Amino acid sequence: LGLAYTIFATVIWPCVGTSVGEDQRGMAYGTATAVQNLGLFLTPLAVATVRAETGSFAAVVWLFLGIAVVGLFSSFGLLAYDRATGSRLGGASSYLS
């Protein structure tokens, strides 16, 4: 799980900078950080609730599996949207070239 998060963070943060204009990067990074912190706040609450309600760690594993599936489909959706709108995320950053 930690390895997956490390890979995700390595990939997602450069995408924020390349997907918005230079004058909007601060707001984009701030919004991404706020959403990430919201997830870091809500996930332990959801895990604790599921564990308390079911009394089983198997249900927690299913919760994480569901989150992973949502992430997988979101990634494919983002990839399809990116390809339909010019593939800005797949190319080199404009500020690096």
C-alpha positions in Angstrom: 0.0 0.0 0.0 2.8 2.4 0.8 4.6 1.6 -2.5 1.4 2.3 -4.4 1.0 5.7 -2.7 4.6 6.5 -3.4 4.1 5.8 -7.1 0.8 7.7 -7.2 2.4 10.8 -5.6 5.3 10.6 -8.0 2.9 10.6 -11.0 0.1 12.9 -9.9 2.0 16.0 -8.7 3.7 16.7 -12.0 0.4 16.2 -13.7 -1.1 19.1 -11.7 1.5 21.5 -13.0 1.2 20.4 -16.6 -2.6 20.4 -16.7 -3.2 24.1 -15.7 -1.9 27.4 -16.9 1.1 29.0 -15.2 -1.1 31.7 -13.6 -3.3 29.0 -12.0 -0.7 26.6 -10.7 -0.8 27.8 -7.1 -4.5 27.3 -6.9 -4.2 23.9 -8.5 -1.5 22.7 -6.1 -3.5 24.1 -3.2 -6.7 22.4 -4.3 -4.8 19.1 -4.8 -3.3 19.3 -1.4 -6.6 20.1 0.2 -8.3 17.1 -1.5 -5.4 14.8 -0.5 -5.6 16.0 3.1 -9.4 15.4 3.1 -8.8 11.9 2.0 -6.1 11.4 4.7 -8.7 12.7 7.2 -11.7 10.6 6.1 -10.0 7.3 5.3 -9.1 6.4 8.9 -12.6 7.4 10.0 -14.1 5.1 7.3 -11.8 2.2 8.3 -12.7 2.6 12.0 -16.4 2.7 11.2 -16.3 -0.4 9.0 -14.2 -2.3 11.6 -16.5 -1.3 14.4 -19.7 -2.1 12.5 -18.6 -5.4 11.2 -16.1 -6.6 13.7 -13.9 -7.9 10.9 -10.8 -6.9 9.2 -12.0 -8.6 6.1 -14.5 -5.8 5.6 -11.7 -3.3 5.9 -9.8 -5.1 3.2 -12.9 -5.0 1.0 -13.1 -1.3 1.7 -9.6 -0.8 0.5 -10.3 -3.0 -2.5 -13.2 -0.8 -3.4 -11.2 2.3 -3.1 -8.5 0.7 -5.4 -11.1 -0.2 -8.0 -12.5 3.4 -8.0 -9.0 4.7 -8.4 -8.3 2.3 -11.3 -11.4 3.3 -13.2 -10.7 7.0 -12.4 -7.3 6.6 -13.9 -8.7 5.0 -17.1 -11.3 7.8 -17.3 -8.6 10.4 -16.9 -6.4 8.8 -19.5 -9.4 8.7 -22.0 -10.2 12.3 -21.3 -6.6 13.3 -21.7 -6.3 11.5 -25.1 -9.6 13.1 -26.2 -8.4 16.6 -25.3 -4.8 16.6 -26.7 -2.7 14.4 -24.5 -1.3 17.1 -22.3 -0.5 14.7 -19.4 1.4 12.2 -21.6 3.9 14.6 -23.1 6.8 16.7 -21.8 6.0 19.6 -19.6 6.0 22.9 -21.4 8.0 24.7 -18.7 10.7 22.1 -19.0 11.3 22.4 -22.7 
